[in-house]
Amino acid sequence: MMTAEWVCTRCGSTNRALVPDAATRAEDECVTCHTRHALERDARPVRWRARPVGKKVA
């Protein structure tokens, strides 16, 4: 297992999730604002890109 560190796009909090070593994608929820994010491995092995997922805002 490895740590995927990511920054919430809604509130800016830094979050961490344990993911399998071979994972390139994951999902996690911000510990501060509870927004769900889709995570993708970035060029740096620890920092991952995050984008919100879930309900669309009209």
Order of alpha helices (4+ residues) and beta strands (2+ residues): beta-beta-beta-beta-beta
